[in-house]
Structure formats: structure tokens, C-alpha cells
């Protein structure tokens, strides 16, 4: 197990710094009775500490060698290993509300986040390690360079908070980037007032598709200038000028208006 070589195709960088590991577990604060799943346990840096507090601990690992080695160190009563791709994993098979943790492979972190978006109604919280730039994008506020589609969609579905910064030296092999741990709490009830997530996603994507252009151009497939003005949206504004609630208002209105042209919203 100690000789396992990180595989680039799986985006593997193994966490080895004991202080960082303990800080992450402290931020998660796992309790007996929690339904906890770890994505990408790797060599088990977090796994042992988590399994000592929550039993059984579910882990999802794509690397066959790692998936088969973990049960050799922890008894079946403490650990249930799912050898699977997290993008295809059925979270409905695990007891809700579910707590999700992990050091996500950076090369597919965004698809994993949107997979968790899709099952957010089954989640209690998320604590995951990501590239710091990605965390900055998720928590970014309007009128900032980092604010974009990922910011809007994640902030619509979750309350987000960066809780820990981690340097490259905490990993083996050391990545060339900085990392951060983010806490994400699913939003519920009246906070989720978009009538169609698909429409919200399309509108946000169209608006940020050419972020230097004004909304009267990027959203012309949905609204004309008069319609934007009636929605209290400045047609001369750019995507980064709008808050999440503005995009929700646009998306809800987009389902009510007669489409002008969908060509600008493709892709």
C-alpha cells in the first residue's frame, strides 16, 4: 500500500500532512449515527479517522487497487467500499440525510460538484478539498473576476464557505496549485424558487458565455431590451453584475416569454 504510485489519469494527489488531516476532520465534526460517505479515499488518510467515529463509513473509490486494499486495514463493520465512478454512483442507495466528504480529484471536480447538486435534496452537508481557484469561484460575489456560472449555480443550491487553506506540501506528490476545503450546506424551502433548474442553467450559461458583452447581447435569444428593463435588469449590464436572485428572476421569466431565438443559448 505504501508503494502505491499516484495515477495521473485519476488525478491522484495523496494527503499526507497529519495536522491538515486532523484539521479537516475537526471541520467535518463527524458524529456517531451520521450517514457519511467519502469520495476518493485514496490511501486512507482521512478514512481511518472518519471510520473511528462513524460506522459504517461508506467510501467511493474508482482505483481498483486502492478500493481492494482499504478493507485489508479496516474491518467490514467499519468500512463499506464502493468500487465505482462517483459520477455514475447512485447516492439513493445510501441512507439520507447524507454527509459527503473527500479530497476530490481536481481534474473532474466541477462534474462531481454538479453531480452533488443533482442529489442535494438527500444531503446534510458537503466538506471537500478542491483546487483553491475553484473554491474562490464557488464563493465569489458579483462584480469580481472569479464570479461566474459555477458561482451562481452552486450558490443557488448551497450556502458555501471556505473553511481551510492547504498548501502543496501537504500532498504526495505535491501538486503545482494551492488547495482549499469548502463547506457546502444545501439550501431548502423558499430559497429554492427557480421553477426550472435546466432553464436557470441555460440562462446563466448564455449570460457568462461571452462575459465581456452586455446582457442585451448575450441574452438576446431570451429577451429583448424592453423585456429586460421590465424585469428590472439593466440591458447594458454584464453577467458579473447580477446576483443569484437576478438570474433566478430571469430564468423564471424565460419560461413565460415567447423565445426570440435560442441560437445564442446553444452549447
Helices and strands as residue ranges (DSSP letters): G 8-10, E 14-15, H 18-28, E 35-39, H 47-51, E 57-61, H 64-70, E 79-83, G 91-93, E 98-103, G 106-108, H 109-118, G 120-122, E 123-131, H 132-139, H 149-157, E 158-166, G 168-170, E 171-172, E 179-186, G 189-191, H 197-209, H 215-218, H 225-230, G 239-241, H 244-254, G 263-265
